[in-house]
Amino acid sequence: MKLLDTDHPFFKPLWIRIVVVAIAAGWALFEFRSGSAIWGGIFLVFAAVSAYGFFLNFNPDRKDPGSEG
C-alpha cells in the first residue's frame, strides 16, 4: 500500500493534482511561519513527493497492475 497512490483515477484531472500540491505546500509555509520547523519540513517533503508523483512521473493512461483488461 502506497502512502499516496498517484495512479488512482481520482487524481486524473489536472486541477485536483494542482490543489493537492498547493495545499501541502501552503500548509508547510503555515507551519514554518508558526515556528514549527519539523511539521513544516514534513509537509514540504510531502509537497515535493506529491509534485514529483503528480507532474514528473504521472501517466494518466497507466493501468493498475492488479486490474484485468
Phi, psi and omega in degrees: 000129179274154173294318179223108181276095183289348179269001180293141181301337178301327184269010181293318178293137182299320185296327179291319179295320178296316181296318180298314180293319181295320179294317179296317180292320178296320179292324176299315178298317178300316181294319178297317181290335178277353178094012180253087185292327181294310179293325176299319178294320179298313180288331176293319176296317178299319178295320180292316178295320178295316180298318178297312182292325184273334187241324182267328185244016186270132175229103184295343182265000180293133180266153176291129182298337180273349182272155178255149176133000000 
